[in-house]
Amino acid sequence: MSTDIAPEVTPSAGKAPQPDGSSRVRRELVRFMPLIILAVLLVLLSLRNPDLLTQRSLTTMADSAAPLMVLAVGITVVIMCGGIDLSIGALASFASVLTALWVPSMSGAVVVPVVLVCALAGVVQGWIHVAARVPSFIVTLGGMSLWTGLALAFSGASTVAVTDIAALRWAFTRIGGTVPSALVIALVVVAVLGAVMRFTPFGRWVASVGHAEPAARLAGLPVSAVKIAAFGVSGACAGLAGVLLVARTFSGAPTLGESLLLPAVAAVIVGGTAITGGHGGLFRTVVGALIVVLLRTGLSLIGVDAGFEPIFYGVLIIIAVSVTIDRSKVAVLK
Protein backbone atom coordinates (compact mmCIF):
# COMPACT_ATOMS: atom_id res chain seq x y z
CA MET A 1 0.00 0.00 0.00
CA SER A 2 1.48 3.29 -1.07
CA THR A 3 1.02 6.14 1.34
CA ASP A 4 2.45 8.94 -0.72
CA ILE A 5 0.51 12.09 0.08
CA ALA A 6 0.34 14.97 -2.37
CA PRO A 7 -0.09 18.48 -0.98
CA GLU A 8 -3.55 19.88 -1.57
CA VAL A 9 -3.38 23.32 -0.01
CA THR A 10 -1.14 26.03 -1.44
CA PRO A 11 -1.18 29.81 -1.39
CA SER A 12 -3.06 29.97 -4.68
CA ALA A 13 -6.74 29.48 -3.91
CA GLY A 14 -6.33 25.87 -2.80
CA LYS A 15 -5.00 24.59 -6.14
CA ALA A 16 -1.49 23.17 -6.38
CA PRO A 17 0.77 24.60 -9.10
CA GLN A 18 1.62 22.20 -11.90
CA PRO A 19 5.29 21.14 -11.89
CA ASP A 20 7.34 21.72 -15.04
CA GLY A 21 8.85 18.86 -17.06
CA SER A 22 12.17 18.72 -15.21
CA SER A 23 10.43 18.77 -11.82
CA ARG A 24 8.11 15.97 -12.91
CA VAL A 25 11.04 13.81 -14.08
CA ARG A 26 12.93 14.50 -10.85
CA ARG A 27 9.85 13.60 -8.77
CA GLU A 28 9.47 10.27 -10.60
CA LEU A 29 13.19 9.56 -10.17
CA VAL A 30 12.95 10.19 -6.43
CA ARG A 31 9.86 8.00 -6.28
CA PHE A 32 11.37 4.88 -7.86
CA MET A 33 15.06 5.26 -7.01
CA PRO A 34 14.76 3.66 -3.52
CA LEU A 35 13.25 0.49 -5.02
CA ILE A 36 16.03 0.37 -7.62
CA ILE A 37 18.71 0.83 -4.94
CA LEU A 38 17.11 -1.89 -2.78
CA ALA A 39 17.05 -4.35 -5.69
CA VAL A 40 20.65 -3.58 -6.70
CA LEU A 41 21.89 -3.95 -3.11
CA LEU A 42 20.06 -7.25 -2.70
CA VAL A 43 21.55 -8.65 -5.92
CA LEU A 44 25.11 -7.48 -5.19
CA LEU A 45 25.11 -8.73 -1.61
CA SER A 46 23.59 -12.08 -2.56
CA LEU A 47 26.32 -12.52 -5.19
CA ARG A 48 28.92 -11.68 -2.56
CA ASN A 49 27.40 -14.10 -0.08
CA PRO A 50 24.69 -16.51 -1.34
CA ASP A 51 23.82 -17.37 2.26
CA LEU A 52 22.25 -13.91 2.52
CA LEU A 53 19.05 -15.23 0.95
CA THR A 54 18.68 -18.16 3.32
CA GLN A 55 15.73 -18.23 5.68
CA ARG A 56 17.97 -17.76 8.71
CA SER A 57 19.67 -14.64 7.30
CA LEU A 58 16.41 -13.09 6.11
CA THR A 59 14.79 -13.74 9.49
CA THR A 60 17.70 -12.14 11.32
CA MET A 61 17.54 -9.06 9.08
CA ALA A 62 13.77 -8.83 9.56
CA ASP A 63 14.18 -8.88 13.34
CA SER A 64 16.81 -6.14 13.05
CA ALA A 65 14.64 -4.05 10.73
CA ALA A 66 11.46 -4.09 12.84
CA PRO A 67 12.39 -1.54 15.58
CA LEU A 68 14.08 0.68 12.99
CA MET A 69 11.01 0.53 10.74
CA VAL A 70 8.64 1.51 13.57
CA LEU A 71 10.92 4.35 14.65
CA ALA A 72 11.33 5.61 11.08
CA VAL A 73 7.63 5.68 10.14
CA GLY A 74 6.92 7.75 13.25
CA ILE A 75 9.48 10.41 12.41
CA THR A 76 8.28 10.38 8.78
CA VAL A 77 5.04 12.06 9.86
CA VAL A 78 6.98 14.83 11.65
CA ILE A 79 9.29 15.38 8.67
CA MET A 80 6.34 15.54 6.29
CA CYS A 81 5.01 18.33 8.51
CA GLY A 82 8.25 20.21 7.91
CA GLY A 83 9.74 19.46 11.33
CA ILE A 84 12.29 17.07 12.80
CA ASP A 85 12.39 14.88 15.91
CA LEU A 86 15.89 14.23 17.21
CA SER A 87 14.64 12.71 20.46
CA ILE A 88 13.33 9.41 19.08
CA GLY A 89 16.47 7.41 19.93
CA ALA A 90 16.59 8.72 23.49
CA LEU A 91 12.84 8.23 23.88
CA ALA A 92 13.16 4.61 22.70
CA SER A 93 15.90 4.10 25.30
CA PHE A 94 13.67 5.63 28.00
CA ALA A 95 10.86 3.32 26.86
CA SER A 96 13.18 0.32 27.17
CA VAL A 97 13.99 1.24 30.76
CA LEU A 98 10.31 1.72 31.64
CA THR A 99 9.48 -1.60 30.01
CA ALA A 100 12.15 -3.47 31.95
CA LEU A 101 11.08 -1.84 35.22
CA TRP A 102 7.33 -2.37 34.73
CA VAL A 103 7.30 -5.90 33.29
CA PRO A 104 7.34 -7.59 36.74
CA SER A 105 4.07 -5.90 37.72
CA MET A 106 2.33 -5.56 34.32
CA SER A 107 3.65 -8.52 32.33
CA GLY A 108 2.95 -8.31 28.58
CA ALA A 109 0.43 -5.48 29.00
CA VAL A 110 3.36 -3.15 29.75
CA VAL A 111 3.39 -2.09 26.11
CA VAL A 112 0.22 -0.01 26.58
CA PRO A 113 1.40 2.37 29.35
CA VAL A 114 4.89 2.61 27.81
CA VAL A 115 3.52 3.67 24.41
CA LEU A 116 1.10 6.10 26.06
CA VAL A 117 3.86 7.70 28.15
CA CYS A 118 6.05 8.15 25.09
CA ALA A 119 3.13 9.49 23.04
CA LEU A 120 2.51 12.04 25.81
CA ALA A 121 6.21 12.95 25.74
CA GLY A 122 5.92 13.58 22.01
CA VAL A 123 2.78 15.66 22.48
CA VAL A 124 4.55 17.81 25.09
CA GLN A 125 7.43 18.42 22.70
CA GLY A 126 4.99 19.29 19.93
CA TRP A 127 3.08 21.66 22.20
CA ILE A 128 6.28 23.47 23.22
CA HIS A 129 7.27 23.74 19.56
CA VAL A 130 3.90 25.25 18.64
CA ALA A 131 3.10 27.32 21.73
CA ALA A 132 6.55 28.75 22.39
CA ARG A 133 7.40 28.97 18.67
CA VAL A 134 10.70 27.19 19.24
CA PRO A 135 12.17 25.31 16.24
CA SER A 136 11.51 21.59 16.43
CA PHE A 137 15.25 20.98 16.07
CA ILE A 138 15.92 22.81 19.35
CA VAL A 139 12.94 21.37 21.22
CA THR A 140 13.77 17.76 20.36
CA LEU A 141 17.50 18.30 20.88
CA GLY A 142 16.64 19.36 24.43
CA GLY A 143 14.19 16.46 24.65
CA MET A 144 16.95 14.06 23.65
CA SER A 145 18.98 15.16 26.66
CA LEU A 146 15.91 15.12 28.93
CA TRP A 147 14.79 11.57 28.07
CA THR A 148 18.35 10.28 28.31
CA GLY A 149 18.68 11.87 31.75
CA LEU A 150 15.41 10.34 32.92
CA ALA A 151 16.45 6.93 31.59
CA LEU A 152 19.73 7.20 33.50
CA ALA A 153 17.93 8.26 36.67
CA PHE A 154 15.25 5.55 36.51
CA SER A 155 17.75 2.79 35.71
CA GLY A 156 20.45 3.90 38.10
CA ALA A 157 22.73 4.39 35.08
CA SER A 158 22.85 0.65 34.46
CA THR A 159 21.20 -2.05 32.40
CA VAL A 160 17.89 -3.34 33.77
CA ALA A 161 17.49 -7.06 33.10
CA VAL A 162 14.11 -8.63 32.27
CA THR A 163 13.66 -11.94 34.04
CA ASP A 164 10.09 -12.64 32.89
CA ILE A 165 11.03 -13.52 29.31
CA ALA A 166 7.61 -15.01 28.56
CA ALA A 167 5.95 -11.62 29.14
CA LEU A 168 7.46 -10.19 25.94
CA ARG A 169 7.61 -13.36 23.89
CA TRP A 170 4.83 -12.01 21.65
CA ALA A 171 7.29 -9.41 20.35
CA PHE A 172 10.16 -11.80 19.67
CA THR A 173 8.87 -15.12 18.39
CA ARG A 174 8.20 -16.86 15.08
CA ILE A 175 4.72 -17.01 13.58
CA GLY A 176 4.30 -20.33 11.82
CA GLY A 177 7.86 -21.11 12.77
CA THR A 178 9.31 -18.72 10.19
CA VAL A 179 7.88 -15.17 10.21
CA PRO A 180 9.26 -12.88 12.96
CA SER A 181 6.46 -11.47 15.08
CA ALA A 182 8.37 -8.18 15.40
CA LEU A 183 8.20 -7.72 11.63
CA VAL A 184 4.47 -8.42 11.63
CA ILE A 185 3.99 -5.83 14.39
CA ALA A 186 6.01 -3.27 12.41
CA LEU A 187 4.01 -3.92 9.24
CA VAL A 188 0.73 -3.60 11.15
CA VAL A 189 1.89 -0.22 12.48
CA VAL A 190 2.76 0.87 8.93
CA ALA A 191 -0.58 -0.37 7.58
CA VAL A 192 -2.68 1.32 10.28
CA LEU A 193 -0.79 4.61 10.13
CA GLY A 194 -0.81 4.44 6.33
CA ALA A 195 -4.59 3.97 6.30
CA VAL A 196 -5.00 6.97 8.60
CA MET A 197 -2.75 9.07 6.38
CA ARG A 198 -4.55 8.09 3.17
CA PHE A 199 -8.19 7.76 4.14
CA THR A 200 -8.62 10.52 6.73
CA PRO A 201 -8.10 14.29 6.52
CA PHE A 202 -5.04 13.96 8.75
CA GLY A 203 -2.83 12.80 5.88
CA ARG A 204 -3.85 15.71 3.67
CA TRP A 205 -3.40 18.14 6.55
CA VAL A 206 0.11 16.84 7.26
CA ALA A 207 1.14 17.23 3.62
CA SER A 208 -0.45 20.66 3.36
CA VAL A 209 1.26 21.95 6.50
CA GLY A 210 4.60 20.64 5.29
CA HIS A 211 4.14 22.00 1.77
CA ALA A 212 2.92 25.50 2.62
CA GLU A 213 2.12 26.24 6.26
CA PRO A 214 0.97 29.87 5.72
CA ALA A 215 -1.48 28.72 3.05
CA ALA A 216 -2.71 25.93 5.31
CA ARG A 217 -3.45 28.49 8.04
CA LEU A 218 -5.27 30.73 5.59
CA ALA A 219 -7.34 27.74 4.49
CA GLY A 220 -8.43 27.18 8.09
CA LEU A 221 -6.57 23.95 8.73
CA PRO A 222 -5.75 23.11 12.39
CA VAL A 223 -2.02 23.58 11.84
CA SER A 224 -1.01 23.57 15.51
CA ALA A 225 -3.08 20.48 16.30
CA VAL A 226 -1.64 18.65 13.29
CA LYS A 227 1.93 19.39 14.37
CA ILE A 228 1.27 18.30 17.96
CA ALA A 229 -0.40 15.10 16.74
CA ALA A 230 2.57 14.37 14.46
CA PHE A 231 4.96 14.57 17.40
CA GLY A 232 2.58 12.39 19.41
CA VAL A 233 2.68 9.73 16.67
CA SER A 234 6.48 9.92 16.59
CA GLY A 235 6.64 9.52 20.38
CA ALA A 236 4.27 6.54 20.36
CA CYS A 237 6.32 4.82 17.65
CA ALA A 238 9.50 5.45 19.65
CA GLY A 239 7.83 3.84 22.66
CA LEU A 240 6.85 0.74 20.69
CA ALA A 241 10.34 0.53 19.19
CA GLY A 242 11.74 0.56 22.73
CA VAL A 243 9.51 -2.37 23.70
CA LEU A 244 10.64 -4.32 20.62
CA LEU A 245 14.28 -3.66 21.55
CA VAL A 246 13.70 -5.03 25.05
CA ALA A 247 12.02 -8.13 23.60
CA ARG A 248 15.17 -8.76 21.53
CA THR A 249 17.76 -8.09 24.24
CA PHE A 250 15.76 -9.05 27.39
CA SER A 251 16.94 -5.85 29.03
CA GLY A 252 16.45 -2.10 29.03
CA ALA A 253 19.27 0.44 29.03
CA PRO A 254 19.63 4.24 28.97
CA THR A 255 21.50 4.05 25.65
CA LEU A 256 19.76 1.09 24.02
CA GLY A 257 18.06 3.10 21.26
CA GLU A 258 20.55 5.93 20.76
CA SER A 259 22.27 4.22 17.84
CA LEU A 260 18.98 4.10 15.90
CA LEU A 261 18.53 7.87 15.45
CA LEU A 262 20.85 8.26 12.47
CA PRO A 263 19.69 5.06 10.70
CA ALA A 264 16.03 6.10 11.21
CA VAL A 265 16.60 9.54 9.68
CA ALA A 266 18.60 7.91 6.89
CA ALA A 267 15.73 5.49 6.20
CA VAL A 268 13.26 8.38 5.85
CA ILE A 269 15.47 10.49 3.58
CA VAL A 270 16.81 7.60 1.48
CA GLY A 271 13.21 6.46 1.05
CA GLY A 272 12.47 9.71 -0.76
CA THR A 273 10.67 11.85 1.83
CA ALA A 274 11.73 15.48 1.43
CA ILE A 275 13.45 16.91 4.51
CA THR A 276 11.68 20.20 3.76
CA GLY A 277 8.29 18.52 4.23
CA GLY A 278 5.17 18.15 2.12
CA HIS A 279 6.28 15.19 0.02
CA GLY A 280 6.87 11.60 1.05
CA GLY A 281 5.17 8.48 2.29
CA LEU A 282 5.34 5.63 4.77
CA PHE A 283 5.87 2.95 2.13
CA ARG A 284 8.94 4.88 0.96
CA THR A 285 10.26 4.84 4.52
CA VAL A 286 9.79 1.07 4.76
CA VAL A 287 11.90 0.67 1.61
CA GLY A 288 14.45 3.09 3.07
CA ALA A 289 14.64 1.05 6.29
CA LEU A 290 15.27 -2.13 4.28
CA ILE A 291 18.04 -0.33 2.38
CA VAL A 292 19.68 0.74 5.65
CA VAL A 293 19.50 -2.81 7.05
CA LEU A 294 20.96 -4.25 3.82
CA LEU A 295 23.68 -1.60 3.87
CA ARG A 296 24.56 -2.55 7.45
CA THR A 297 24.69 -6.21 6.40
CA GLY A 298 26.81 -5.37 3.36
CA LEU A 299 29.34 -3.44 5.43
CA SER A 300 29.67 -6.43 7.71
CA LEU A 301 30.11 -8.79 4.76
CA ILE A 302 32.99 -6.81 3.30
CA GLY A 303 34.68 -6.57 6.68
CA VAL A 304 34.05 -2.91 7.54
CA ASP A 305 34.23 -2.26 11.28
CA ALA A 306 30.86 -1.38 12.85
CA GLY A 307 32.40 1.83 14.20
CA PHE A 308 32.50 3.21 10.67
CA GLU A 309 28.74 2.78 10.12
CA PRO A 310 27.85 6.36 11.22
CA ILE A 311 30.21 7.69 8.54
CA PHE A 312 28.32 5.85 5.82
CA TYR A 313 24.95 6.94 7.26
CA GLY A 314 26.10 10.56 7.34
CA VAL A 315 27.26 10.47 3.72
CA LEU A 316 24.06 8.67 2.71
CA ILE A 317 21.89 11.33 4.36
CA ILE A 318 23.78 14.21 2.71
CA ILE A 319 23.46 12.62 -0.74
CA ALA A 320 19.79 11.73 -0.24
CA VAL A 321 18.90 15.22 1.02
CA SER A 322 20.63 16.81 -1.96
CA VAL A 323 18.42 14.73 -4.25
CA THR A 324 15.07 14.99 -2.43
CA ILE A 325 15.14 18.54 -1.03
CA ASP A 326 12.56 20.96 -2.42
CA ARG A 327 14.81 23.92 -3.26
CA SER A 328 11.84 26.13 -4.12
CA LYS A 329 11.13 26.27 -0.37
CA VAL A 330 14.67 27.24 0.59
CA ALA A 331 15.22 30.84 -0.49
CA VAL A 332 18.35 31.28 1.62
CA LEU A 333 20.78 28.53 2.58
CA LYS A 334 22.26 28.88 6.08
PARO-105918 format. One record per residue: z, y, x of N, C-alpha, C in turn. Coordinates in steps of 0.1 Angstrom, whole numbers, plus 5000, padded with zeros to 4 digits. Layout:
REM residues N
ZYXZYXZYX;...
END
This chain:
REM residues 334
500049885008500050005000500050125009;499050205007498950335015499850435008;500550515016501350615010501050755016;499750775020499350895025499350995013;499951115016500151215005499351335009;498451385001497651505003498351624997;498451735004499051854999498351904987;499151944977498451994964498852134961;499652194969500052334966499752414979;498952514978498652604989498652754984;498552844992498652984988497553034979;496452954978495353004969495352934956;496152984947496152954933496252804930;496952734939497252594937496152494940;495052554946493952464950493752454965;493752334971493652324985492252354990;492252435002490952465008490252345013;488952335012488152225016487952225031;488252125038488152115053486652115057;486352175069485052175073484652035079;483452025084482951895088483851835100;484051925110484851875122486251835118;486851915109488251885104488251745097;487251725089487151605081487051485090;486151495101485951385110487251365118;487951465122489151455129490251385121;490351425108491251365099491051215097;489751175096489451035095489750955108;489551025119489850965132491350935133;492151035129493651025130494050915120;493350905109493750805099493650665103;492450635110492150495114492550455128;492750555137493050535151494250445153;495350455145496550375148496150225145;495450195135495050055133494149995144;493250085149492450045160493250015173;494250105176495150085187495949965186;496449935174497249815171496449685174;495249685169494349575171494049545185;493749655192493349645207494549595215;495749655212496949615219497249465217;497049415204497349285201496349185208;495149225209494149145216494449135231;494649255237494849255251496149185255;497149195248498449135251498348985249;497648945238497448795236496648735247;495648805252494848755263495748745276;496548835278497448835289498448725288;498948705276499948595274499748535260;499048415260498748355247499948315239;501048305245502348265238502748385229;502148495231502548615222502348585208;501348505204500948485191501648355185;502648305192503348185187504348235176;504748145168505748185157507048235163;507448185174508748225180508648375185;507548405192507348545197507148645185;506348605175506148695164507448725156;508248615155509548635148510448725156;510548705169511348795177510948935176;509648965177509149095175509449155162;509349075151509649125138511049165136;511949085142513349115142513649245149;512949265160513149395168512549515161;511449485153510749595146511549645134;512249565128512849595115513749725115;514849725124515649855124514849975127;513849965137513050075141512150115129;511650025121510750055110511550135099;512750085096513650155086513950295091;514350305104514750435109513550535109;512350485112511150565113510650615100;510650525089510150575076511050685071;512350675074513250785069512950915075;512750915088512451045095511051095091;510151005087508851045083508851145071;509751125062509951215050510351355055;511251355065511651485070510551555077;509851485085508751545093507651585084;507351515073506351555063506751685056;508051715056508551835050508451955060;508051925072507952025083509252035091;510151945090511351955097511451835108;512651815113512851715123514351675122;514551545124515951495124516251415137;516951485146517251425159518551345159;519151345147520551275146520451135142;519251075139519150945133519650835142;519450845156519950745165521450745165;522050865166523550875166524150835153;523450865142523950825128523850675127;522850615132522750465132523850405140;524250465151525350415159526650425151;526850545145528050565137528150465125;526950435119526950335109527250195114;526850165126527250035132528750025134;529350135138530850125140531550115127;531050185116531650175103531550035098;530349985100530049845095531049745101;531149755114532049655121533449675117;533849795115535249825111535549775096;534549795088534749765073534449625069;533749555077533349415073534549325069;535649335077536749245073537349265059;537249385054537749415041536649415030;535449435033534349445023533349335024;533349255035532349155037530949205036;530049135030528649175029528349295022;529249335012529049455004529249585012;529549575025529849695034528549775035;527349715033526149795034526149915024;526649895012526650005002527350125007;528750125010529450245014528850305027;528350215036527850265049526650345046;525650295038524450375035524750505028;525750495019526150615011526750725020;527550675029528250775039527150845047;526150765052525150825060524150905052;523950865040523050955031523751085029;525151085027525851205025525851295038;525851225049525751305062524451375063;523351305059522051365059521951475050;522551465038522551575028523251695033;524351675040525151785046524251855056;523651785064522751845074521651925068;521051865057519951935050520452055043;521652055038522252175031522552285041;523052245053523252355063521952415067;520952335069519652375073519052475063;519252445050518652535039519552655036;520852625035521752735031521952835042;522152795054522452885066521152925072;520052865068518752905074518752875089;519252765093519252725107518152625109;517352635119516252535122516852395122;516052305116516452165115516652105129;515952155139516152105152517552125157;518052245155519452285159520452215151;520252205138521252145129521451995133;520351925135520451785138520751755152;520451845161520951835175522451845175;523051935168524451945166525051815159;524251775149524651655142524751525151;523751525160523651415170524951405178;525451515182526751525190527951485181;527851535168528951515159529151365156;528051305152528151165148528451075160;527951105172528351035183529851045186;530351165185531851195187532651115177;532251115164532951035154532950885157;531750845161531650695165532550665176;532650745186533550725197535050725193;535350825184536750835179537150715171;536250675162536550555152536650425160;535850415170535750285177536750275189;537350395193538150395205537350385217;536050445216535150445227534850305233;534850205224534550075229533749995218;533249885221532449805212533349735202;533049735189533849675179533149545175;533749425178533149295175533249265160;532249195155532349145141532548995142;533748955136534048815137533548735124;533448805113532948745101531448745101;530848655109529348655110528648625097;529248545089528648505076528448625067;529248725068529148845059527848915061;527248915072525948985075524848895077;525048765074523948665076522648705068;522848765057521648805048520748895056;521248965066520349065073519849005086;520248885089519748825102519648675100;518648635091518448495089516948475087;516548355084515148315082514848275068;513948345061513648305047512548195048;512848085042511847975043511847915057;512747945065512847895079511947965089;511148065084510248135093510248285092;510348345081510248485079511648555081;511748645090513048715093513448795080;514648785076515148855065515149005067;515449045080515449185084514049255081;513049175084511649235082511449245067;511849155059511649165045512449285039;513649305044514449425040513749555043;513149555056512449675060511249705051;510449595048509249615040509649655026;510749605021511249645007511549795007;512249845018512549985019511250065019;510250025027508950095028508250095014;508349975007507649964994508250054984;509650054983510350134973510150284976;510350324989510150464992508750504990;507750414994506350444992506050464977;506650384968506350404954506950534949;508050574954508650704950507750814955;507250804967506450914972505050924965;504550814961503250814955503250834940;504250784933504150784918505150874912;505850954919506751054914506451194920;506851304914506551434919507151454933;508151374937508851404950507851394961;506951294961505951284972505051404973;504551454961503751574962504551694966;505751704962506651814966506851814981;507051694987507351685001506051735009;504851685005503651725011503351875010;503651924998503452074996504352165004;505552125005506552195013506152195027;505752075032505352065046504052145049;503152145039501852205041501852355041;502552405031502652555029503952585021;505052605028506352625021506352755013;505752865018505752995010505052974997;503852904997503152874985503852784976;504552684981505352594973506452674965;507052774972508052854966507452934954;506352994957505653074947505252994935;504952864938504552774927505752724919;506952764923508152724916508652584919;508252534930508752394934510252414940;511052314938512452314942512452284957;512052384965511852364980513152324986;514252394983515552364990516052224986;515952184974516352054969515551944976;514251964977513351864984513751844998;514051955005514451945019515751865021;516751905012518051835013517851685010;517051654999516751514996516151435007;515151505014514551445026515551405037;516451495040517451465050518351355045;518651355031519451245026518751105027;517451105025516750975027516750935041;516551025051516650995065518050945069;519051005064520450955066520650815061;520250795049520450655043519650555051;518450585055517650485063518350465077;518950565083519750555095520950455093;521550475081522750385078522350245077;521250215070520750075068520250025082;519650105090519250055103520450015112;521550095110522750065117523349925113;523249895100523749765095522849655101;521549675101520649575106520949545121;521249655129521649635143522849555145;523849575136525149505137524849355134;523949335124523649195120522949115132;522249195140521549125152522549105163;523449205166524249195178525749145175;526049135162527449095158528549195163;528149325165529049425169528549555166;529449655166529049795164529549875177;528749975181529050045193528650195191;529350285198529050425196527650465202;527050375209525750415215524650305211;524950225201524050115198522650155193;522550275186521350315181520650435188;521350475199520850595205519450575211;519150455216517850425223516750415213;517050425200515950415190515350545186;515950665190515450795185514050815190;513850805203512550835209511450735203;511750605203510750515197510450545182;511450585174511250615160510350735159;510550845166509750955166508350925171;508250835181506950795186506150715175;506850635168506250555157505650645147;506350745143505850845133504650915137;504750975150503651055155502450965158;502650855165501550765168500850715155;501650695145501150655132500150755125;500250875130499250975125499951085116;501251085114501851185107501951315115;501551425110501451555117502851605119;503251645132504551695135504751825128;503751895124503852025117504052005102;504051885097504251855083503051865074;503251815062502151815052501251705051;501051635062500051525063500751405069;500551285063501151165069501351065058;502050955061502350855052503250745058;503850675049504850565053504050445059;502950415053502150305059501750335073;501350455076501050495089502150475099;503350505094504550485103504850345106;504650255096504850115098503850065109;502650105108501650075119502150125132;502650255132503150315145504350235150;505150185142506350105146505849975153;504849915147504349795153503649815166;503049935168502449975180503549985191;504550055187505650075197506349945201;506549855192507049725195506149645204;504849645201503849575210503849645224;503949775224503949845237505149805245;506249795239507449745246507349605251;506749525243506449385247505449385258;504449465258503449465268503949515281;504849615281505449665293506349555300;506949475291507749365297506849255303;505749225296504849125301504249155315;503949285317503349325330504349355340;505649335337506749345347507249485349;507049575339507549715340509049715337;509849775345511349775342511649855329;512549805322512949865309513350015310;513850055322514250185324513150285324;511850235325510750325325510150345311;510650275301510150285287510150425282;511250505284511250645279510150725284;509650695296508550775302507350755294;507050625291505850595283505950645269;507150645263507350695250507050845250;507550915260507351065261505951095262;505251025271503751055273503051025260;503450915253502750875241502950975230;504151035229504451135219503551265222;503551305234502751425238501251405234;500751295238499351265235499051265220;499951195212499851175198499951315191;500951395195501051525189499851615191;499251605203498051685206496951645197;496851525193495751475184496051505170;497351495165497651505151498051645146;498451735155499051855151498051945144;498452015133497652105126497752235132;496752275140496752395148496652515139;496052505127495952615118497252675114;498352585115499652635111500552685123;499952685135500652725147499852845152;500252965148499553085152499953125167;501153105170501653135183502353015189;501952965201502652855208503752915216;504952845215506152895223506652775231;
END
